[in-house]
Amino acid sequence: MKYQPLGQSGLLISEIIVGTSSFGGHADGSQSKKELVDQAKKILNIAFDAGVNMVDTADLYGQGRSETILGEALGTVRKDIILASKGRNPTGNGKNESGASRHHLISACEASLKRLGTDYIDLYQMHNWDGLTPIDETLEALTNLVRSGKVRYIGTSNYTGWQLTKTLYVADLKSLIRPIAQQIHYSPESRDAEYELLPAAIDQQVGTIIWSPLAKGAMAGRLRQGKPVPQDFLQTEARWTEPYMHDIDRAMRISEVLLNIAEELAVSPARVCLAWLKNRPAITGIIVGSTDEQQMKDNLATTDLTLSAEHTQQITDVSAQNPRYPYWHRITTHMDRIDPAESSFLAEAERVMRNQIV
């Protein structure tokens, strides 16, 4: 297992992180609390034995049930791991039971601490942007939580590039606690983050943690050319699925490349996907979540897999997206003085454009 500092901090985290969104069990409540805790302990022990030192959760997962299960499953080993959680989402029906206001964040954090059975959260992340609360108020509340000892570091999740940068700017301007990390969705199927969020992370020295790296299993073999598309990948009027896939055919092409490489290397396509992701620019850690022990072991084995340059390029090429503005403008105008924060992404965009030349 490899470890890297998380952003501009001295906090070392493992390249693989355990995600706990499934720890709350089935929505129908068919599993008992004891069953869920025992299952969580098995998954956590497998991860910890492999060198994982970070676990991620949120008050949103299972309406707080995942935090409760995680807290009991960790027990005395809690002090040995980096515990991350998130707040901001609705915790009730009241008008002030949502958002990143001082009122809601402090209440949400204290409720998470109680469910987790701990005195502090190592990394407390804003689960989404709040478009109504001034960012000053949010940062002041988070700063107070850090200074009170209830939180040690703060981060963001699912922000846009300008929201992340505004947050960092205000924190610096007003001498408030600065986020050290962002948690975002990123996979071969979804590389949108390369246009703003990853360059911003490089430039501002913010750590980047990835959620749903396998795109709900689409990059692990669940999505195959010539086979029916699983219903949970399809958007319907009654149900939006997450992560959102706007081009199923493209996702299938990417999946086939991962499957072909996996067959050649005699490993799983999930492991190939994770191996590609862990070496992408700006990536600090990848969250993997599972209630299946063998699947967790397979994901953890990614740490021992290094893809060849040829295999890496195959995945990069098949998953490449058409360059967005202003990337294509920099390329077509042969712009000089390229910023190091975007240079690698710009080079890949130029490769896409050159492959389109007729």
matplotlib code that plots the C-alpha trace (Angstrom):
import matplotlib.pyplot as plt

x = [0.0, 1.2, 0.5, 0.4, 0.0, -3.6, -3.3, -1.3, -1.3, 0.9, -1.9, -0.8, -3.6, -3.6, -4.2, -7.2, -10.0, -13.0, -16.3, -19.3, -22.4, -23.6, -23.0, -26.6, -28.0, -31.0, -33.7, -36.3, -34.4, -34.2, -30.8, -30.4, -28.0, -25.8, -25.6, -24.6, -22.0, -20.4, -20.4, -18.8, -16.1, -15.1, -14.7, -12.8, -10.5, -9.6, -8.9, -6.9, -4.8, -3.9, -2.7, -5.8, -5.8, -8.8, -12.6, -15.2, -18.8, -21.6, -24.7, -26.6, -25.8, -28.8, -30.1, -27.2, -27.4, -24.1, -22.3, -23.9, -22.8, -19.4, -18.9, -19.7, -17.7, -14.6, -14.6, -11.1, -9.3, -11.0, -7.9, -5.7, -7.5, -8.4, -12.2, -13.9, -17.5, -19.7, -22.4, -24.7, -27.5, -31.0, -31.3, -34.9, -37.9, -37.3, -36.3, -33.0, -32.2, -30.2, -27.4, -24.0, -25.2, -23.6, -26.9, -27.1, -23.4, -22.7, -25.8, -25.0, -21.4, -22.4, -25.0, -22.4, -20.0, -22.7, -23.6, -19.9, -19.2, -16.1, -14.9, -13.6, -13.8, -10.4, -11.8, -15.2, -16.4, -19.1, -21.2, -22.3, -22.4, -24.9, -26.0, -27.8, -25.4, -22.5, -19.2, -17.8, -20.5, -19.7, -16.0, -16.4, -18.5, -16.0, -13.1, -15.0, -15.4, -11.7, -10.7, -13.1, -11.4, -14.5, -12.9, -9.3, -9.3, -12.0, -12.8, -15.3, -17.3, -19.1, -18.1, -17.5, -14.1, -15.2, -16.9, -13.7, -11.5, -13.9, -13.9, -10.1, -9.9, -12.2, -10.5, -7.1, -8.6, -10.2, -7.6, -10.1, -9.4, -8.7, -10.0, -7.2, -9.1, -12.0, -14.0, -15.3, -16.6, -14.1, -13.7, -12.7, -16.4, -16.6, -13.5, -15.3, -13.2, -10.1, -11.4, -11.6, -11.4, -8.2, -6.2, -7.5, -6.4, -2.9, -2.6, -4.0, -2.4, -5.7, -5.9, -8.4, -10.4, -12.5, -15.9, -17.6, -14.4, -16.0, -19.2, -21.5, -19.8, -20.0, -16.2, -16.1, -17.8, -21.5, -21.8, -21.1, -21.5, -24.1, -25.8, -28.9, -28.1, -28.8, -31.9, -30.1, -27.9, -31.0, -32.5, -36.2, -38.8, -39.4, -35.8, -32.4, -29.5, -26.1, -23.5, -25.2, -24.1, -24.9, -23.6, -24.1, -22.5, -19.3, -19.3, -19.6, -16.6, -14.6, -15.7, -14.7, -11.2, -10.9, -12.2, -9.7, -6.8, -8.0, -8.1, -4.6, -3.3, -5.5, -7.0, -10.4, -11.5, -12.2, -8.5, -7.5, -9.8, -8.5, -4.9, -5.4, -7.1, -4.6, -1.9, -3.9, -2.7, -3.8, -5.4, -4.6, -7.0, -9.7, -12.8, -13.9, -17.0, -18.3, -20.2, -18.6, -15.3, -13.8, -14.6, -12.9, -9.8, -9.7, -10.0, -7.2, -5.0, -4.9, -2.0, 0.2, -0.9, 1.1, -0.2, 2.2, 2.4, 0.6, -2.4, -2.5, -2.7, -5.4, -7.7, -6.8, -7.6, -10.9, -12.2, -11.0, -13.6, -13.8, -11.9, -14.0, -13.4, -10.9, -8.7, -9.4, -8.7, -5.3, -4.4, -5.7, -3.9, -0.7, -0.7, 2.6, 3.3, 1.1, 0.3, 1.7, -1.6, -3.3, -0.4, -1.0, -4.7, -4.1, -1.6, -4.2, -6.8, -4.4, -3.9, -7.7, -7.8, -4.9, -6.6, -9.6, -7.6, -8.7]
y = [0.0, 3.5, 6.6, 10.3, 13.6, 14.8, 18.2, 20.8, 18.8, 16.3, 13.7, 10.6, 8.5, 5.2, 5.1, 2.9, 4.1, 2.1, 3.6, 2.8, 3.9, 0.3, -0.3, 0.8, -2.3, -2.8, -0.1, -2.6, -3.1, -6.9, -7.1, -6.8, -4.3, -7.1, -8.7, -5.3, -4.6, -8.1, -7.7, -4.3, -5.6, -8.3, -5.8, -3.3, -6.0, -7.1, -3.5, -2.7, -5.9, -4.7, -1.3, 0.9, 3.6, 5.7, 5.1, 7.5, 7.9, 10.6, 11.5, 11.0, 7.3, 5.3, 8.5, 8.1, 4.4, 3.8, 6.1, 4.1, 0.8, 2.1, 3.5, 0.1, -1.8, 0.3, 0.0, 0.4, 0.6, 4.0, 5.7, 4.1, 5.2, 8.4, 8.8, 11.0, 12.0, 14.6, 17.1, 19.6, 17.4, 17.4, 15.6, 16.3, 18.2, 21.5, 24.5, 24.8, 21.1, 21.3, 23.4, 24.7, 27.3, 27.6, 26.3, 23.2, 22.3, 22.3, 20.3, 17.8, 17.4, 16.8, 14.2, 12.5, 12.3, 10.8, 8.1, 7.3, 7.1, 9.3, 12.6, 13.9, 13.5, 13.6, 15.0, 16.7, 17.4, 19.6, 17.1, 19.7, 23.4, 25.6, 28.3, 30.3, 30.4, 32.8, 30.9, 33.0, 31.6, 28.0, 28.5, 30.2, 27.3, 24.8, 26.8, 26.8, 23.0, 22.5, 24.8, 23.1, 19.8, 18.1, 18.2, 18.1, 18.9, 20.0, 19.3, 19.7, 17.3, 17.7, 21.3, 23.0, 24.5, 28.1, 27.0, 25.2, 28.2, 30.7, 28.7, 28.6, 32.3, 33.3, 31.0, 32.6, 36.2, 35.9, 33.6, 30.8, 27.0, 26.0, 22.8, 20.3, 17.9, 17.6, 14.4, 14.1, 11.5, 10.4, 7.3, 6.3, 6.8, 10.2, 12.4, 15.8, 16.7, 17.1, 20.5, 22.4, 20.4, 18.4, 21.4, 23.5, 20.8, 20.7, 24.5, 24.9, 21.8, 20.3, 16.5, 14.6, 11.6, 9.7, 8.3, 5.6, 4.9, 1.9, 3.8, 1.5, -1.6, -0.4, -0.4, -3.7, -5.9, -5.2, -3.3, -5.4, -4.9, -7.2, -7.7, -6.0, -2.9, -3.4, -1.5, 0.5, 2.2, 3.6, 7.0, 7.0, 9.7, 8.2, 7.5, 9.2, 6.9, 7.8, 8.2, 9.6, 8.1, 10.3, 7.8, 4.1, 3.1, 4.9, 3.4, -0.1, 0.6, 1.6, -1.5, -3.8, -2.4, -2.9, -6.4, -7.2, -5.9, -7.8, -11.0, -10.5, -9.8, -12.5, -10.0, -8.5, -5.4, -3.6, -3.9, -2.6, 0.4, 1.2, 0.8, 3.3, 5.8, 5.7, 7.0, 9.8, 13.4, 14.9, 11.7, 11.1, 8.3, 6.1, 5.0, 1.4, 0.1, -3.4, -5.8, -8.7, -9.9, -11.3, -8.2, -6.1, -8.3, -8.0, -4.2, -4.0, -6.1, -3.0, -1.8, -4.5, -3.9, -1.5, -1.1, -0.9, 2.3, 0.5, -0.6, 2.8, 4.5, 2.2, 3.1, 6.8, 6.8, 4.9, 7.0, 10.4, 13.1, 15.7, 18.8, 21.6, 25.3, 26.8, 23.7, 23.4, 27.1, 26.8, 24.0, 25.5, 28.8, 27.0, 28.9, 29.1, 29.5, 26.6, 26.3, 23.1, 22.5, 21.7, 20.7, 16.9, 17.2, 19.6, 17.2, 14.5, 16.8, 17.6, 13.9, 13.5, 16.4, 15.0, 11.6, 13.4, 15.0, 13.7]
z = [0.0, -0.9, 1.1, 0.1, 2.0, 1.6, 0.0, 2.0, 5.2, 7.0, 6.9, 5.1, 3.6, 1.8, -2.0, -1.4, 0.9, 2.3, 1.3, 3.5, 1.6, 1.7, 5.4, 6.2, 4.7, 2.4, 2.3, 3.4, 6.7, 6.1, 7.8, 11.6, 13.1, 14.4, 10.9, 9.4, 12.1, 11.7, 7.9, 8.2, 10.6, 8.1, 5.3, 7.4, 8.8, 5.3, 4.3, 7.4, 7.0, 3.5, 4.8, 4.3, 6.9, 5.8, 5.9, 4.3, 5.3, 5.4, 7.4, 4.1, 3.8, 5.1, 6.8, 9.3, 9.7, 7.9, 10.4, 13.3, 11.8, 11.1, 14.6, 16.2, 13.7, 14.2, 18.0, 19.5, 16.1, 15.5, 16.9, 14.3, 11.2, 9.4, 9.7, 7.1, 7.0, 5.3, 6.1, 4.4, 3.0, 4.5, 7.9, 8.3, 6.8, 8.6, 6.5, 8.5, 8.5, 5.3, 3.9, 5.0, 7.4, 10.9, 12.4, 10.3, 10.0, 13.7, 14.5, 11.7, 12.8, 16.4, 15.3, 13.2, 16.1, 18.3, 15.7, 15.0, 18.7, 18.5, 19.9, 16.5, 12.8, 11.0, 7.7, 7.6, 4.1, 2.6, 0.7, -1.9, -2.5, -0.7, -3.0, -0.3, 2.6, 2.3, 2.1, 4.9, 7.2, 6.2, 6.6, 10.0, 11.2, 10.0, 11.6, 14.9, 14.6, 14.0, 16.9, 19.2, 18.5, 16.9, 13.4, 12.4, 8.7, 6.3, 2.6, -0.1, -2.3, -5.6, -6.0, -9.3, -10.1, -9.4, -6.1, -4.9, -5.9, -4.2, -1.0, -1.0, -1.7, 1.1, 3.5, 2.7, 2.7, 6.1, 7.8, 8.1, 7.9, 4.3, 2.8, 2.2, -0.1, -2.6, -3.1, -6.7, -9.2, -11.7, -13.8, -17.4, -18.2, -16.6, -17.1, -16.8, -13.8, -16.0, -17.3, -14.0, -10.8, -11.3, -12.7, -9.7, -7.3, -8.8, -8.8, -5.3, -3.8, -2.8, -2.4, -4.6, -3.5, -6.0, -5.4, -7.6, -9.6, -11.2, -12.2, -10.3, -11.8, -15.4, -15.5, -13.7, -16.3, -15.6, -18.9, -22.0, -25.7, -27.2, -23.8, -22.2, -20.3, -16.6, -15.6, -12.8, -15.5, -17.3, -16.5, -16.3, -15.6, -12.2, -11.2, -11.9, -11.4, -10.0, -11.4, -14.5, -17.8, -20.8, -23.4, -22.7, -26.1, -25.2, -21.7, -23.3, -25.6, -22.6, -20.7, -23.5, -23.5, -19.8, -20.2, -22.9, -20.9, -17.9, -19.8, -21.1, -17.6, -15.9, -13.5, -13.0, -15.1, -11.9, -11.0, -14.4, -14.0, -10.6, -11.6, -14.4, -12.1, -9.3, -11.6, -13.1, -12.3, -9.0, -7.6, -3.9, -3.0, -4.4, -2.5, -3.0, -1.3, -1.0, 1.2, -0.6, 1.0, -2.2, -4.2, -1.5, -1.7, -5.4, -5.3, -2.7, -5.0, -7.3, -5.2, -6.8, -10.4, -12.6, -16.2, -19.1, -21.1, -23.9, -21.7, -20.1, -23.5, -24.7, -21.8, -22.1, -25.8, -25.7, -22.8, -24.2, -24.5, -27.2, -25.9, -24.4, -24.7, -23.8, -24.3, -28.0, -28.4, -26.7, -29.1, -32.3, -31.6, -30.6, -27.3, -25.5, -21.7, -20.7, -17.0, -15.5, -13.7, -17.0, -19.3, -19.1, -19.7, -22.6, -24.2, -24.1, -25.6, -28.4, -29.1, -29.5, -31.9, -34.0, -34.2, -35.8, -38.6, -42.0]

ax = plt.figure().add_subplot(projection="3d")
ax.plot(x, y, z, "-o")
ax.set_aspect("equal")
plt.show()
